């Protein structure tokens, strides 16, 4: 099945997300599986003030692009097609923001050998 | 025929090339053996087989040559064509109008792939440079393939939300034709015909959908009045001056029947309501005899389901007819203050007309000048110019 990245954008920083939202995130892979998709992997990012950006060798404190809604996490799913991927992505618990759904060209986890 | 190939390849470019190869093969075979009894079916079968072969070889085809879409009006269309064809056309329309594509991509794709309009003509109609439009089409097709937009007719649960962009695109085609924004012709007839054909096709394929019936009714009324929108010299004719006897009464009658069905939905949708308003105008013997109170009531309903500022402006015209120009002007000024119709030429032109009727000629003149500054259509400019004098 085709693979998609779902990018989570929130105005609320990750450590301020209420407990029930965190629980809903935890339950998401199960709901996605029930709807005929599959969660392959997920990344939860620490809040943007902890980021360091590098451009042309110069360091900046903070994210690469300053946005009001910050990238909080990315998860990778398998879905039948875009309509299915969008249906699954809509299940993502969001407090104040939204998601972006983008097709994956490739996804690989490199194992320690 | 393109639609049938797309069903096989799921890749619009590959489908285009299969169709093209089918035509080439047809020319060779038919000059040798004569035209077969059902040429349309022959072409479709060949195109499908080509598509399957292409996929089997795993080629990715990029068609540089102009797309040879079978025009809808050629003799090759058989009435008893392979039954799958109408479904394929519906699939193609819904794919071209997928909400994941931008409105301009939806419009360009629909015109190119469903209506078979050339890239050049689409570029002219929407005042875009041809390479820009070609790039827009390429990006859209790429998105369909890369993002995996499925080639399906949406299921019943999704149909209402998926239908809205389709109807909006077809309506956009008709209204772009209705008053061409620049250039000399007030009505660009070709796009209007395409839009009407599309609406007819949609209604034939989705007879139970009230908004589809509503759209068709609306376009039929526009079509019925087309002959009289400009006078013999191509100048804009006011509704009150149009020769109503020249309106296509058969089309209006068809529209009336459709409107009754379309208003059956609860609540009635925006196309059904717009069609009802257009039908009321068309039924009246003159502007004075038009049922303006009912039109105003319909606009109130329309605003509820479609709270767009353009609707408010049209409603203000109805208010003026029912409660007098001062009341209408108050509505228009409120819309103006809200600022959402800033570049829209019909706002100052409406305001100008109301001011004129109130005898406030200096302010009217200024409003007409504002409208003139926003209008590039020659027939409209001539009309506004005359009003100024």
Contacts between the chains, C-beta under 8 A, distances in Angstrom:
chain1	res1	chain2	res2	distance
A	2	B	148	4.8
A	79	B	148	8.0
A	80	B	150	7.6
A	81	B	148	4.4
A	81	B	149	7.1
A	81	B	150	4.0
A	82	B	98	7.9
A	82	B	100	6.1
A	82	B	147	4.8
A	82	B	148	4.6
A	82	B	149	4.9
A	82	B	150	6.8
A	83	B	149	7.5
A	83	B	150	5.6
A	83	B	152	7.9
A	83	B	154	7.9
A	83	B	158	7.8
A	85	B	148	7.4
A	86	B	100	7.5
A	102	B	147	7.9
A	103	B	146	5.4
A	103	B	147	5.1
A	103	B	148	6.4
